[in-house]
Amino acid sequence: MSAFARLSDNGRASLFMSASMAMFAFEDAFIKTLTRSMPVWELLAITGLAAMGVFWIKLAMQRQSLWTRDLLHPMVVLRNIGEIIGAFGFVTALALGELATTSAILQVLPLTLVLGAALFLGEQVGWRRWSSVAVGFAGVLLILRPGTAAFHPSMLLAVMGVIGLTLRDLATRRIPKGVPSDQLSASAYGAMVPAGMLLAVLSGEAAVMPDPTQVGLLVGTLVFGVLGYTALVAASRMGEASVVAPFRYSRLAFALVVAAVVFGERPDLPMLMGAALIAGAGGYAMWREAGLRRKPLAGAMRPGNGPLT
């Protein structure tokens, strides 16, 4: 019996989650490299079309439809808008700024979800998670350092990306459970295509015919993205959320290594301290959230739609 087979479900799920985060870090590196020679709008449109095709195939194999009237549900539409805003903000931040900084700011997402769920969904949040939100936002300010020479406008695009992804995930919690996840993913990626075209008109940037190198990078982006998504789903289904969720922050460690090795980035001490505050606060918030969802509440499980993303 292999060492992997001897692991518990939580142990295997933790490895899958860490592998997923590594895949996403490599995907980000491919995207950042592509933005050096390809307009952001074209990258969004191409990757959206290709990823939609992948999920379309998965739906066909499951004998499910790509299009149903469920996709007109207001929360599905809102989710797609959030996905577009998040993708545009994150990819543009990668294009103009550093991978390490952009990845660190992205990690505040679990904390913005806690804040958004309390403000807009009426979820009860105790003082511990409010404290983690405050600590995490302090970490963001330590990274941004507005008003100093260290501040770069691209960081605000990363914040915009977090806001979009927060909107996406909050809307997801209000989508009827009968809508397949693959259909939601295909719909969100498909929405990138017209969004990219609109951005092309607004920006006036001409399309670039991908050369063999760019095609290889696009394939790498798709492969690592799909592998990361697959490993993420496997981890979420296999292990307990309270054990597995904090391993999402391994993405930051992988991103720092990739940023240093591939792009020669050298984050300064305040940025690393801010990233550590965000990771610690976010990891605690996810662990606390998962623990609360396991506790019986009035004879039933506390309502929720699974681990935070």
Salt bridges, closest charged atoms under 4 A:
ASP9 OD1 - ARG12 NH2 2.53
ASP28 OD2 - ARG251 NH2 2.88
GLU83 OE2 - ARG168 NH1 3.42
GLU123 OE2 - ARG173 NH1 2.88
ASP169 OD1 - ARG168 NE 2.67
ASP182 OD1 - LYS58 NZ 3.59
ASP268 OD2 - ARG145 NH1 3.03
GLU289 OE1 - ARG129 NH1 2.29
GLU289 OE2 - ARG293 NH2 2.64
GLU289 OE2 - ARG302 NH1 3.87
